[in-house]
């Protein structure tokens, strides 16, 4: 009989008392790996022994059996049983099912058992967890029985819930585990299949690209609107949230944008009605307002509310606790975590108490209003106390003041312009000039013509004198600038015919209001406003009391408000509203000024994104930007994409490159270019596979064209 036809005889099985078993030195497993002995012992205690031990008789010197058996295969199971005996959870004479071997080598048995062991395919594990849940086990029970965290159970259940067609592709190695994980952000099987069909044909199927496609019609939970209403309110109203269980997702993605916007408008309306009840004439509300929306409006001067007795006591107690903690740890190199946390809480509480609400005069509030919006962090932003020019009280009139139609409200997705109901204002006329007769009248004023001629002489003399006094001339110009900047509706005027006009901005660009530059200007303006007198009548002596450094800094702040480096639309030039020569000269001067102050738009936080540039220009300009910053090799990686995908990929490629579009460069700024053929560092793996991407370029273009 040949070996191929010889019948196989299996090794016999016997129940052997545990105290007759010893661990063999022939066991090849020396390094601990996988489930611990303690966990395996718990599993055996829960389910009993699921797999027999492989043993061999221990022979004496003459080759006779001694009644003891060594365990060359199944050492971890042996140790787990040994632990249960030590814990007195199993008798030492407990019969253990064993397969008894007496042929071959013990070390060969041990090696074969481990070599032939095949772990579960991950998909089998996912489906097994799903079967346990379907059988009635909760997530916590599954986690406890299989020694994993509840989070791991949730992840595996979510993976098992992906569209069956995609699970089959994963099982046949047509998709990586990371790609499968990306699909779990949504439970919409049709959408999962649609995205896979798209990315698998285009080859742009990295996990982050899959997630981007699945979430392109959603709003991130970090969006200001979502932060404003809160995820709990959105979900209570029936809104669905897509979550990524495998990495940080900043709260996920909100799917019902219409519901989100409705909730935002409703909350803005409620907040606006509450603020209107304070007594304002009008309230204007929007998610955001254009930069400079308060330009041309007068800001009321409010008085901080007085501290109550309880608030004063709280502040004193917080200061005392702060001083004690700082004194106790004065010499410490590092503060204990709880102490550091408490000091932070104290600082936050003191800051909250010191930021007092402002109190306004009721008569002033009756002709002023407030802007209600949402800041970049999703908090309510209320800008109170703005008076529109048409609501200003007349200098002459019946003294009745403005109407107090508080509570007028308008809300919209974008900032809206327009006043509330106009105040009743009556303007008085000027007195008529006295008749020109020859009769003597001691009270008759000088003729206007004569006064003009005399004042011309004085003007010329004053020019000559002021030109010889640089310090006073500087203060006079500064005085004019400060009046225009901080007292636009004041009664004081200046004799210098100098205008400081702050140019208006176009419709607010993305992120302009919350940019570092806007915040720096606002902070500097608030600091100076606090230092200046409330009345413009007291401004000149206040400026005289300042030293030269302070005057120069204030002068620079005021002068900066007149900077106009805004490009005029070609339509305005063609219609003759502005000359092309004037625009060119102004922009050239802006370049010179930028070089003089060392302006670097990258350092102040600007970088090209889909929203602020790449999504608003042609594909040619997108590719030109990538070519200038990263070289031709990077261009070839994206030149076949649709514009939306090209813009998103370009944003990622340009991140950190310091590339700027022409309007943000100085006249003599050179664009750093990566030499053609140089592979840009930091590209994702699929973009570095140039040969593969290049070989399939024609096919990809055909697929994209078909779509």
C-alpha positions in Angstrom: 0.0 0.0 0.0 1.4 3.4 -1.0 1.6 6.3 1.3 -1.1 8.2 -0.6 -3.6 5.4 -0.1 -2.6 4.4 3.5 -5.5 4.9 6.0 -4.8 7.5 8.7 -5.1 6.6 12.3 -5.8 9.5 14.7 -4.2 9.8 18.1 -6.4 8.5 20.9 -8.2 10.9 23.3 -8.1 10.5 27.1 -9.3 12.3 30.2 -6.2 12.8 32.4 -6.3 14.4 35.9 -4.7 17.8 35.9 -2.2 16.9 38.6 -0.8 14.2 36.2 0.2 16.9 33.6 3.4 18.9 33.4 4.5 21.6 30.9 6.9 20.3 28.3 10.2 21.9 27.6 9.6 21.1 23.9 6.9 23.8 23.6 8.1 26.3 21.0 6.1 29.2 22.3 8.4 31.3 24.4 7.1 34.8 23.9 3.8 35.9 25.3 1.4 37.2 22.5 -2.3 37.8 22.3 -4.8 37.1 25.0 -3.2 37.0 28.5 -3.2 33.9 30.7 -5.6 35.6 33.1 -8.1 36.4 30.3 -7.8 32.8 28.9 -8.5 31.5 32.5 -11.6 33.6 32.7 -12.7 32.3 29.3 -12.2 28.7 30.4 -14.1 29.4 33.6 -17.0 30.8 31.6 -17.1 28.3 28.7 -15.0 25.3 30.0 -12.1 24.0 27.9 -12.9 24.4 24.2 -9.8 22.7 22.8 -8.0 19.5 24.1 -4.4 19.5 25.1 -1.8 17.6 23.1 0.2 15.4 25.5 2.9 12.7 25.5 3.6 10.1 28.1 6.6 10.8 30.4 8.9 7.8 30.2 11.4 6.5 32.7 15.0 5.6 32.0 13.9 2.2 30.6 11.3 3.6 28.3 8.3 2.7 30.5 5.4 5.2 31.1 5.5 6.8 34.6 1.8 7.8 34.7 2.7 11.5 34.1 2.2 13.3 30.8 4.0 16.4 29.4 2.2 19.1 27.4 4.2 20.2 24.3 1.2 21.8 22.5 -1.3 23.8 24.5 1.0 25.4 27.0 -1.1 28.6 27.4 -4.2 26.5 28.1 -2.2 24.5 30.7 -1.1 27.7 32.4 -4.7 29.0 32.5 -5.9 25.7 34.1 -3.0 26.0 36.5 -4.1 29.5 37.5 -7.7 28.2 38.1 -6.3 25.5 40.4 -4.2 28.1 42.3 -7.3 30.3 42.7 -9.2 27.1 44.0 -11.7 27.5 41.2 -10.8 24.0 39.8 -9.8 20.8 41.6 -6.3 19.7 40.9 -7.6 16.2 40.1 -10.1 17.6 37.5 -10.0 15.4 34.4 -8.7 17.3 31.4 -9.5 16.1 27.8 -6.2 15.3 26.1 -5.0 13.9 22.8 -2.2 11.4 23.5 0.7 11.3 21.1 3.5 8.8 21.1 4.9 9.1 17.6 7.2 11.8 16.0 8.9 14.6 18.0 7.3 16.7 20.7 8.8 19.9 19.3 7.4 19.1 15.9 3.9 18.7 17.4 4.2 22.1 19.1 5.5 23.9 16.0 2.8 22.3 13.8 0.0 23.3 16.1 1.1 27.0 16.0 2.0 27.0 12.3 -1.3 25.6 11.2 -3.4 27.9 13.3 -5.2 30.6 11.2 -6.8 33.6 12.9 -10.2 34.8 12.0 -10.6 37.1 9.1 -11.6 40.5 10.5 -15.0 40.4 8.7 -15.8 37.0 10.4 -15.1 38.7 13.8 -17.3 41.7 12.9 -20.1 39.4 11.9 -19.7 37.3 15.0 -20.1 40.3 17.2 -23.2 41.2 15.2 -24.6 37.7 15.7 -24.0 38.0 19.5 -25.9 41.2 19.6 -28.7 39.8 17.5 -28.9 36.9 20.0 -29.7 39.4 22.7 -26.3 40.4 24.2 -25.7 44.0 25.0 -22.5 45.8 23.9 -21.2 45.9 27.5 -21.8 42.2 27.9 -20.0 41.4 24.6 -17.1 43.6 25.6 -16.8 41.9 29.0 -17.0 38.3 27.6 -14.3 39.0 25.0 -12.0 41.2 26.9 -12.3 44.3 24.8 -13.6 47.8 25.4 -17.2 48.9 24.6 -15.7 51.3 22.0 -14.1 48.3 20.2 -17.5 46.5 20.2 -19.2 49.6 18.7 -16.6 49.9 16.0 -16.9 46.2 15.0 -20.6 46.4 15.0 -20.5 49.5 12.8 -18.1 47.8 10.4 -20.5 44.8 10.2 -23.3 47.2 9.3 -21.6 48.5 6.1 -23.4 47.7 2.8 -23.3 43.9 2.2 -21.9 44.4 -1.3 -18.9 46.4 0.1 -18.3 43.7 2.8 -18.1 41.2 0.0 -15.5 43.4 -1.8 -13.6 43.7 1.4 -13.7 39.9 2.0 -12.2 39.3 -1.5 -9.4 41.8 -0.8 -10.9 44.4 -3.1 -10.8 47.0 -0.4 -8.6 47.7 2.6 -9.8 47.7 6.2 -9.0 51.5 6.3 -11.3 52.1 3.3 -14.0 50.0 4.9 -13.7 52.0 8.1 -14.1 55.2 6.1 -17.6 54.0 4.9 -18.9 53.7 8.5 -19.4 57.5 8.8 -22.8 56.9 7.2 -25.3 54.0 7.4 -26.9 54.8 4.1 -26.0 51.7 2.0 -27.1 53.3 -1.3 -24.8 56.3 -0.6 -21.9 54.0 0.4 -22.3 52.0 -2.9 -22.5 55.2 -4.9 -19.3 56.6 -3.4 -17.4 53.3 -3.8 -18.4 53.1 -7.5 -17.1 56.6 -8.0 -13.8 56.4 -6.1 -12.9 52.9 -7.3 -13.1 54.0 -10.9 -11.2 57.2 -10.4 -8.5 55.6 -8.3 -8.8 58.5 -5.8 -10.0 56.1 -3.2 -7.9 57.0 -0.1 -10.0 56.7 3.2 -10.0 60.5 3.7 -11.3 61.0 0.1 -14.1 58.5 0.8 -15.1 60.3 4.0 -15.0 63.6 2.1 -17.4 62.3 -0.5 -19.8 60.8 2.1 -19.9 64.1 4.1 -19.9 66.7 1.3 -23.6 67.5 1.7 -23.3 67.9 5.5 -22.2 70.5 8.0 -19.4 69.8 10.5 -20.3 69.9 14.2 -17.6 72.5 14.6 -19.5 74.9 12.3 -20.5 78.1 14.1 -24.2 77.3 13.5 -24.0 73.9 15.1 -22.0 75.3 18.0 -24.6 78.0 18.5 -27.6 75.7 18.9 -25.8 72.7 20.3 -25.8 69.1 19.0 -28.4 68.1 21.7 -31.0 70.6 20.5 -30.4 69.5 16.9 -30.8 65.8 17.6 -33.8 66.5 19.8 -35.4 68.2 16.9 -34.9 65.0 14.8 -31.6 65.9 13.1 -29.2 63.0 12.2 -25.5 63.1 13.0 -22.9 61.1 11.1 -20.0 60.0 13.4 -16.6 58.5 12.8 -15.9 55.9 15.4 -12.3 55.3 14.4 -10.7 58.7 14.7 -11.4 62.2 16.1 -14.2 63.8 14.2 -14.9 67.0 16.2 -18.4 65.9 17.0 -19.3 64.5 13.5 -21.3 65.9 10.7 -24.9 67.2 10.7 -26.9 65.9 7.8 -30.1 68.0 7.9 -28.8 71.5 6.9 -32.3 72.9 6.4 -33.2 71.9 10.0 -30.0 73.4 11.3 -30.6 76.7 9.6 -34.2 76.8 10.9 -33.1 76.2 14.5 -30.4 78.9 14.1 -32.9 81.5 12.9 -35.3 80.6 15.6 -32.7 80.9 18.3 -31.4 84.2 16.8 -35.0 85.5 16.8 -35.5 84.5 20.5 -32.2 86.2 21.5 -33.0 89.3 19.4 -36.4 89.6 21.1 -34.8 89.3 24.5 -32.3 92.0 23.6 -35.0 94.2 22.1 -36.8 94.1 25.4 -33.9 96.1 26.9 -35.4 99.2 25.1 -33.5 99.4 21.8 -35.2 101.0 18.8 -34.1 98.3 16.3 -32.4 94.9 16.3 -30.7 93.5 13.2 -29.8 89.8 13.3 -27.9 87.6 11.0 -25.5 84.6 11.2 -22.7 87.1 10.3 -22.4 90.7 9.1 -20.0 92.1 6.5 -16.7 93.5 7.8 -17.2 97.2 8.6 -21.0 97.0 8.9 -20.9 99.5 11.7 -19.0 102.1 9.6 -20.8 105.4 9.6 -22.8 104.7 12.8 -22.2 106.4 16.1 -21.5 104.1 19.1 -23.1 105.0 22.4 -20.9 105.3 25.4 -22.2 102.9 28.1 -21.4 102.8 31.8 -20.3 99.5 33.3 -22.9 98.1 35.7 -22.0 98.5 39.4 -20.9 95.4 41.3 -23.4 94.0 43.8 -22.4 93.3 47.4 -22.3 89.6 46.7 -20.2 90.1 43.6 -17.7 92.2 45.5 -17.5 89.5 48.2 -16.9 86.8 45.6 -14.2 88.8 43.9 -12.4 89.4 47.2 -12.6 85.7 48.1 -11.3 84.7 44.7 -8.4 87.1 44.9 -7.6 85.8 48.4 -7.6 82.2 47.3 -5.5 83.0 44.2 -2.9 84.8 46.4 -2.8 81.9 48.8 -2.3 79.2 46.1 0.4 81.3 44.4 2.2 81.9 47.7 2.0 78.2 48.6 3.7 77.1 45.3 5.9 80.1 44.7 9.1 78.1 44.5 7.7 75.1 42.8 9.1 74.2 39.3 5.7 72.9 38.2 2.2 73.3 39.7 0.2 70.2 40.7 -2.5 69.5 38.1 -5.4 70.2 40.5 -3.8 73.5 41.6 -3.1 74.6 38.0 -6.7 73.8 37.1 -8.1 75.7 40.1 -6.0 78.8 39.3 -7.4 78.7 35.7 -10.9 78.5 37.1 -10.3 81.5 39.4 -8.9 83.5 36.5 -11.9 82.7 34.3 -14.3 83.6 37.2 -12.6 86.9 37.8 -12.6 87.7 34.1 -16.3 87.0 33.9 -17.0 89.3 36.9 -14.8 92.1 35.6 -16.5 92.1 32.2 -19.4 94.2 33.3 -22.5 94.7 31.1 -22.8 98.3 30.0 -25.7 100.5 31.0 -27.1 103.1 28.5 -29.3 106.1 29.0 -33.0 105.1 28.1 -33.3 108.2 25.9 -30.3 107.2 23.9 -31.4 103.6 23.6 -34.7 104.7 22.2 -33.0 105.8 19.0 -30.2 103.3 18.9 -30.0 99.6 18.1 -28.0 96.4 18.2 -26.5 93.9 15.9 -27.0 90.3 16.9 -24.9 87.6 15.2 -22.8 84.5 15.8 -19.0 84.6 16.3 -16.5 82.1 14.9 -16.7 80.0 18.0 -20.5 79.7 17.8 -21.2 82.1 20.7 -23.8 84.9 20.6 -22.2 88.2 19.5 -24.2 91.3 20.5 -23.0 94.7 19.4 -25.2 97.2 21.3 -25.6 101.0 21.1 -25.3 102.0 17.4 -27.1 105.1 16.2 -27.8 105.5 12.5 -27.4 109.0 10.9 -31.1 109.3 10.3 -31.9 108.6 13.9 -29.6 111.3 15.2 -31.4 113.9 17.3 -31.6 117.3 15.6 -29.5 120.2 17.0 -32.6 122.4 16.5 -36.1 121.3 17.0 -38.8 120.5 19.4 -36.5 118.4 21.6 -38.9 115.5 21.5 -36.1 113.1 20.4 -36.4 110.0 18.4 -39.2 107.4 18.3 -38.6 104.5 20.6 -40.0 101.7 18.5 -38.0 99.0 20.2 -37.8 95.5 19.0 -37.9 95.8 15.2 -36.3 92.6 14.0 -35.0 91.2 10.8 -33.1 87.9 10.4 -31.4 86.3 7.5 -28.6 83.9 6.5 -26.5 86.9 5.5 -26.1 90.4 6.9 -28.7 92.8 5.8 -28.6 96.5 5.6 -31.2 99.1 6.3 -32.5 101.1 9.2 -35.3 100.6 11.6 -38.2 103.1 11.5 -36.9 106.6 11.0 -36.9 108.9 14.0 -39.0 112.1 13.8 -36.3 114.8 13.2 -36.9 118.4 12.4 -34.1 120.6 11.1 -34.3 124.4 11.7 -33.2 126.9 9.1 -30.5 129.6 9.2 -31.2 133.3 9.8 -31.6 135.7 6.9 -28.8 138.2 6.2 -29.6 141.8 7.3 -30.6 144.3 4.6 -27.9 146.4 3.1 -28.7 150.0 4.0 -26.7 153.0 4.9 -28.2 153.6 8.3 -25.8 153.2 11.1 -26.4 150.2 13.3 -24.0 149.6 16.1 -25.0 145.9 16.4 -24.8 145.2 12.7 -22.4 142.3 12.0 -19.5 142.5 9.6 -20.3 141.6 6.0 -19.6 138.0 5.1 -17.4 139.1 2.2 -15.2 141.1 4.4 -14.9 138.4 6.9 -13.8 136.0 4.2 -11.1 138.4 2.9 -9.7 138.9 6.4 -9.7 135.2 7.2 -7.8 134.6 4.0 -4.9 136.7 5.4 -5.1 134.8 8.6 -5.1 131.5 6.8 -2.0 132.4 4.9 -0.2 133.6 8.0 -1.2 130.5 9.9 0.2 128.3 7.2 3.5 130.1 7.3 3.7 129.8 11.1 2.6 126.2 11.3 5.1 125.2 8.6 7.9 126.3 11.0 6.6 124.2 13.9 6.8 120.5 13.0 5.8 119.2 16.4 2.6 121.4 16.5 1.8 120.6 12.9 2.1 116.9 13.7 -0.3 117.3 16.6 -2.8 119.3 14.5 -2.9 116.6 11.9 -3.2 114.0 14.6 -6.1 115.9 16.2 -7.9 115.9 12.9 -7.3 112.2 12.4 -8.5 111.3 15.9 -11.6 113.4 15.5 -12.4 111.5 12.2 -11.6 108.1 13.7 -13.1 108.3 17.2 -15.6 111.2 17.1 -17.3 111.0 13.7 -20.5 112.6 15.1 -18.9 115.1 17.5 -19.4 118.8 17.3 -15.7 119.7 17.3 -14.2 120.5 13.9 -10.6 121.2 12.8 -9.2 124.0 10.7 -7.1 121.7 8.7 -8.8 120.7 5.5 -7.7 117.1 5.8 -10.0 114.2 5.3 -9.4 110.8 6.7 -11.7 108.5 4.8 -11.9 104.8 5.6 -12.7 103.0 2.3 -15.6 100.6 2.3 -14.9 96.9 1.7 -16.6 94.7 -0.9 -19.0 92.0 0.2 -17.2 90.3 3.1 -14.6 87.8 2.0 -14.6 84.4 3.8 -13.1 84.7 7.3 -12.2 88.4 7.0 -14.0 89.5 10.2 -12.4 86.8 12.3 -9.0 87.1 10.8 -5.9 87.9 12.9 -5.7 91.4 11.3 -9.3 92.3 12.0 -8.9 91.2 15.7 -5.6 93.1 16.1 -7.2 96.4 14.7 -10.3 96.0 16.9 -8.1 95.4 20.0 -5.9 98.4 19.3 -8.9 100.6 18.6 -10.5 99.6 21.8 -7.3 100.3 23.8 -7.0 103.8 22.4 -10.7 104.6 22.8 -10.4 103.8 26.5 -7.5 106.3 26.8 -9.2 109.1 25.0 -11.6 111.5 26.7 -15.4 111.0 26.3 -15.9 114.5 24.8 -14.2 115.8 21.7 -13.9 119.2 23.4 -11.3 117.7 25.7 -9.3 116.0 23.0 -6.7 118.7 22.3 -5.4 119.0 25.9 -5.4 115.2 26.1 -3.2 115.0 23.0 -0.9 117.7 24.4 -0.4 115.7 27.6 0.8 112.6 25.6 4.5 112.1 25.0 5.9 111.8 21.5 5.8 108.0 21.5 2.1 107.8 22.4 1.2 110.5 19.8 3.1 108.6 17.1 1.4 105.3 17.9 -2.0 107.0 17.9 -1.2 108.8 14.7 -0.2 105.5 13.1 -3.4 103.8 14.2 -5.6 106.6 12.8 -3.6 106.8 9.5 -3.9 103.1 9.0 -7.7 103.4 8.9 -7.4 105.3 5.6 -5.3 102.6 3.8 -7.0 101.6 0.6 -5.3 98.8 -1.3 -8.6 97.4 -2.7 -8.6 96.7 -6.4 -11.4 98.6 -8.2 -13.6 96.4 -10.5 -12.9 96.9 -14.2 -16.5 97.9 -14.6 -15.9 101.0 -12.3 -13.0 102.0 -14.5 -14.9 101.5 -17.8 -17.8 103.6 -16.5 -15.5 106.4 -15.5 -16.2 106.3 -11.8 -12.4 106.0 -11.2 -9.5 106.5 -13.5 -7.2 103.6 -14.4 -4.2 105.8 -13.8 -5.4 106.6 -10.2 -6.0 102.9 -9.4 -2.5 101.9 -10.7 -0.8 104.7 -8.7 -2.7 103.7 -5.6 -1.8 100.0 -5.9 1.8 100.8 -6.6 1.9 102.9 -3.4 0.3 100.0 -1.5 3.1 97.8 -2.7 5.7 100.3 -1.5 3.9 100.6 1.8 3.8 96.8 2.2 7.5 96.5 1.7 8.1 99.4 4.1 6.2 97.7 6.9 7.4 94.2 6.0 3.9 92.8 5.4 3.8 89.0 4.9 0.3 87.7 4.2 1.3 84.2 5.1 2.5 85.3 8.6 -0.8 87.0 9.3 -2.6 83.7 8.6 -3.8 83.7 5.0 -3.5 80.5 3.0 -5.3 79.4 -0.1 -8.4 77.3 0.5 -11.3 76.2 -1.6 -13.5 78.9 -0.1 -11.2 81.9 -0.4 -9.5 81.3 -3.7 -9.2 77.8 -5.3 -12.9 77.2 -5.7 -13.5 80.6 -7.3 -10.9 80.5 -10.1 -10.5 78.5 -13.3 -8.9 75.1 -13.4 -6.0 76.7 -15.3 -5.3 79.0 -12.4 -5.6 76.2 -9.9 -2.9 74.2 -11.8 -0.8 77.3 -12.2 -0.8 77.8 -8.4 0.2 74.2 -7.8 2.9 74.4 -10.5 4.4 77.5 -8.9 4.4 76.1 -5.4 5.1 72.4 -5.9 6.3 71.8 -9.4 5.1 70.0 -12.6 5.1 66.6 -10.9 2.4 67.6 -8.5 0.3 69.2 -11.4 0.2 65.9 -13.2 -1.3 64.3 -10.2 -4.5 66.5 -10.3 -4.8 67.9 -13.8 -7.4 65.3 -14.9 -9.8 65.9 -12.0 -13.0 67.7 -12.0 -12.8 71.3 -10.8 -14.3 70.7 -7.3 -12.0 67.7 -6.7 -9.0 69.6 -8.2 -9.6 72.5 -5.9 -9.8 70.3 -2.8 -6.6 68.4 -3.7 -4.8 71.7 -4.5 -5.7 73.1 -1.1 -4.0 70.1 0.5 -1.0 70.3 -1.7 -0.5 74.0 -1.2 -0.9 73.8 2.6 2.4 75.0 4.2 3.8 76.1 0.8 3.6 79.8 1.5 2.1 80.3 -2.0 0.1 83.5 -2.5 -2.0 84.7 -5.5 -0.8 87.8 -7.3 -3.1 90.3 -5.5 -1.5 89.4 -2.2 2.1 89.5 -3.3 4.3 92.6 -3.3 5.5 94.0 -6.6 9.0 92.4 -6.2 8.0 89.2 -4.5 9.4 86.1 -6.2 7.3 83.0 -6.2 9.2 80.0 -4.9 8.8 77.1 -7.4 9.7 73.5 -7.0 11.9 72.3 -9.9 10.0 70.2 -12.4 10.5 66.5 -11.8 11.1 67.0 -8.0 8.7 64.9 -6.0 7.0 67.1 -3.4 7.6 65.8 0.1 4.7 65.0 2.4 2.4 63.8 -0.4 0.1 61.0 0.5 1.1 57.5 -0.7 -1.4 57.4 -3.6 -0.1 60.7 -4.9 3.4 59.6 -4.8 2.6 56.6 -7.1 3.2 58.7 -10.2 3.7 55.8 -12.6 0.5 54.2 -11.7 -1.4 57.4 -11.8 0.2 58.3 -15.1 -0.5 54.9 -16.7 -4.2 55.2 -15.9 -4.6 58.9 -16.8 -6.4 58.3 -20.1 -8.8 55.9 -18.5 -9.5 58.2 -15.6 -10.3 61.1 -17.9 -12.8 58.9 -19.8 -14.5 57.9 -16.6 -14.7 61.5 -15.4 -16.0 62.7 -18.8 -18.7 60.0 -18.7 -19.8 61.2 -15.3 
